[in-house]
Amino acid sequence: QVQLVESGGGLVQPGGSLTLSCRASGTTIFNILTLGWYRQIPGKQRELVATITGDETTTYADSVQDRFTISRDDRKNTIYLRMDDLKAEDTAVYYCLLKCVGVDYWGQGTQVTVSS
């Protein structure tokens, strides 16, 4: 069974940086899978932040382009989200997504709070 565990969230001041990690288990084909980061604010829909394919093609939401960087380490079955120049509006619960054979798997989420 595929499981995803996120880590790295926390409280950071505006303009600061954080790096989120998402480690996957239960799959032997991690290296060819597409994964992504989404975020959700209470009362709003979950929104796409960034995705990365098996060949490391990346996409970003306009709101995070040039500030966030998604990457992967297939040896560790892990993806990362480096977040720079954080803004108050980046405050949300961040979720990791893994797409495998037509099924979407989600992590439990990690809270990111940007506040002075």
C-alpha positions as CSV (number, residue, x, y, z in Angstrom):
1,Q,0.0,0.0,0.0
2,V,1.3,3.4,-1.0
3,Q,1.9,5.8,1.9
4,L,3.2,9.3,1.9
5,V,4.7,11.2,4.8
6,E,5.3,14.9,4.7
7,S,7.6,16.9,6.9
8,G,9.3,20.2,7.2
9,G,6.4,22.6,7.9
10,G,6.4,25.2,10.5
11,L,6.3,28.9,11.4
12,V,8.4,31.3,9.3
13,Q,8.6,35.1,9.0
14,P,7.7,36.8,5.7
15,G,10.6,36.6,3.3
16,G,11.9,33.5,4.9
17,S,12.4,30.0,3.5
18,L,11.3,26.4,4.3
19,T,11.9,23.1,2.6
20,L,9.1,20.4,2.7
21,S,9.8,16.7,2.2
22,C,7.5,13.9,1.2
23,R,8.7,10.3,1.4
24,A,6.8,7.6,-0.4
25,S,6.7,3.9,0.6
26,G,4.9,0.9,-0.9
27,T,5.9,1.4,-4.5
28,T,8.7,0.0,-6.6
29,I,8.2,2.4,-9.5
30,F,8.7,5.7,-7.7
31,N,11.2,6.8,-10.3
32,I,8.6,7.0,-13.1
33,L,5.7,8.5,-11.2
34,T,4.4,12.0,-11.2
35,L,4.2,13.7,-7.8
36,G,3.1,17.0,-6.7
37,W,2.4,19.5,-3.9
38,Y,-0.9,21.0,-3.2
39,R,-2.1,23.4,-0.5
40,Q,-5.3,24.2,1.2
41,I,-6.7,27.0,3.4
42,P,-9.7,26.3,5.6
43,G,-12.9,26.9,3.7
44,K,-11.2,26.9,0.3
45,Q,-10.5,24.2,-2.3
46,R,-7.2,22.4,-2.4
47,E,-5.0,24.1,-5.0
48,L,-2.0,22.9,-7.1
49,V,1.4,24.3,-6.1
50,A,3.8,22.3,-8.2
51,T,4.3,18.9,-9.9
52,I,7.2,16.9,-11.1
53,T,7.2,14.0,-13.6
54,G,9.5,11.0,-13.7
55,D,11.7,12.7,-16.2
56,E,11.8,15.8,-13.9
57,T,9.5,18.0,-16.0
58,T,8.1,20.6,-13.5
59,T,5.0,22.8,-13.4
60,Y,4.2,25.6,-11.0
61,A,1.2,27.7,-10.0
62,D,1.6,31.3,-11.2
63,S,1.5,32.4,-7.6
64,V,4.7,30.5,-6.6
65,Q,6.6,30.6,-9.9
66,D,10.2,31.8,-9.3
67,R,9.8,31.4,-5.5
68,F,9.2,27.7,-5.1
69,T,11.3,24.8,-6.4
70,I,10.1,21.2,-6.6
71,S,12.7,18.4,-6.9
72,R,13.0,14.7,-6.4
73,D,15.5,12.1,-5.1
74,D,14.5,8.7,-6.6
75,R,17.1,6.9,-4.4
76,K,15.2,8.1,-1.4
77,N,11.7,7.9,-2.8
78,T,11.4,11.5,-1.8
79,I,10.3,14.8,-3.3
80,Y,11.0,18.2,-1.9
81,L,9.5,21.7,-2.1
82,R,11.9,24.5,-1.5
83,M,10.0,27.7,-0.7
84,D,11.7,31.0,-0.7
85,D,10.5,34.6,-0.2
86,L,7.5,33.3,1.7
87,K,4.4,35.5,2.0
88,A,1.5,35.5,4.4
89,E,-0.7,34.2,1.6
90,D,1.4,31.1,1.4
91,T,0.0,30.0,4.8
92,A,-1.8,26.7,4.3
93,V,-1.7,23.0,4.9
94,Y,0.6,21.5,2.2
95,Y,-0.2,18.1,0.9
96,C,1.9,15.7,-1.1
97,L,0.3,13.8,-4.0
98,L,1.5,10.7,-5.8
99,K,-0.3,9.5,-9.0
100,C,0.1,5.8,-9.6
101,V,-1.9,3.7,-12.1
102,G,-4.8,6.0,-12.2
103,V,-5.0,6.4,-8.4
104,D,-4.2,9.5,-6.4
105,Y,-2.5,9.0,-3.1
106,W,-2.3,11.9,-0.5
107,G,-0.2,12.5,2.5
108,Q,-1.5,13.7,5.8
109,G,-0.4,17.3,5.2
110,T,2.0,19.6,7.0
111,Q,1.2,23.1,8.2
112,V,3.1,26.1,6.9
113,T,2.5,29.4,8.7
114,V,4.0,32.7,7.4
115,S,3.7,35.4,10.0
116,S,5.8,38.0,11.8
